[in-house]
Amino acid sequence: MIDPKRQAELRESIEIFFFAYRAFTTPPDRILAERGLGRVHHRILYFVARSPGIAVNALLGVLDVSKQALHAPLRELVDKGLIAATPA
């Protein structure tokens, strides 16, 4: 069993982490929403910008998502001209 004092400290740390995460993600979420995008789009844009020319299979591995989960948001980014896709 965890010491009650330690348990209180851990809960406080988790709460601080939650509020920090919310403060960190709220502004980008607003900007993305104005453009009709969400966090999944942001993750894709980030990793594509970090590794230009990344293959879809490699992106799937980095994001740890299925092809089905990646297909629609990736297609939206291509359609908006934010990402260029070229056949291998």
matplotlib code that plots the C-alpha trace (Angstrom):
import matplotlib.pyplot as plt

x = [0.0, 1.2, 1.8, -1.2, 1.2, 2.9, -0.4, -1.5, 1.8, 1.3, -2.3, -1.2, 1.5, -1.0, -3.3, -0.4, 0.5, -3.2, -3.4, 0.0, -1.0, -4.3, -2.5, 0.0, -2.5, -5.4, -3.8, -2.7, -6.2, -7.9, -5.6, -6.2, -9.9, -10.0, -8.5, -10.8, -8.0, -7.5, -4.7, -4.3, -3.6, -1.1, 0.8, 1.0, 2.2, 4.8, 6.3, 6.2, 8.0, 10.5, 11.2, 10.5, 9.9, 8.8, 7.0, 3.5, 4.5, 7.2, 4.6, 2.2, 5.0, 5.9, 2.3, 1.4, -1.9, -3.7, -3.8, -7.5, -6.9, -4.3, -5.9, -8.7, -6.6, -3.6, -5.9, -7.4, -3.9, -3.0, -6.2, -5.5, -2.1, -0.3, 1.4, 2.6, 2.2, 4.2, 4.0, 7.0]
y = [0.0, 3.5, 5.9, 8.3, 11.3, 9.9, 9.1, 12.7, 14.0, 11.6, 12.8, 16.4, 15.7, 14.1, 17.1, 19.5, 17.4, 17.5, 21.3, 21.8, 19.5, 21.4, 24.7, 23.4, 21.9, 24.4, 27.2, 24.7, 23.0, 26.4, 27.1, 23.6, 23.9, 27.2, 25.3, 22.3, 20.1, 18.2, 16.7, 13.7, 16.1, 18.0, 14.7, 13.8, 17.3, 17.2, 13.9, 14.6, 17.9, 16.2, 13.5, 14.8, 12.0, 9.6, 6.6, 5.9, 2.6, 4.4, 7.0, 4.3, 2.9, 6.2, 7.1, 3.5, 3.7, 1.5, 2.3, 2.9, 5.4, 7.3, 7.3, 9.9, 12.6, 12.1, 12.4, 15.7, 17.1, 16.2, 17.7, 20.9, 21.1, 20.8, 17.5, 16.3, 12.6, 10.8, 7.1, 5.0]
z = [0.0, -0.8, 2.1, 2.2, 2.2, -0.9, -2.5, -2.0, -3.6, -6.6, -7.1, -7.0, -9.5, -11.8, -11.5, -12.3, -15.3, -16.5, -16.2, -17.9, -20.7, -21.2, -21.2, -23.7, -26.1, -26.0, -28.2, -31.0, -30.8, -31.5, -34.4, -35.9, -35.4, -37.3, -40.2, -39.9, -38.5, -35.3, -33.2, -35.5, -38.4, -36.2, -35.3, -39.0, -40.0, -37.2, -38.1, -41.9, -41.3, -39.0, -41.6, -45.1, -47.6, -44.9, -46.3, -45.2, -43.6, -41.6, -40.6, -39.5, -37.3, -35.8, -35.0, -34.0, -35.8, -38.4, -42.1, -41.7, -39.0, -41.0, -44.4, -43.9, -42.1, -44.4, -47.5, -46.0, -45.6, -49.2, -50.4, -48.6, -50.1, -46.7, -47.6, -50.9, -51.6, -54.2, -55.2, -54.2]

ax = plt.figure().add_subplot(projection="3d")
ax.plot(x, y, z, "-o")
ax.set_aspect("equal")
plt.show()
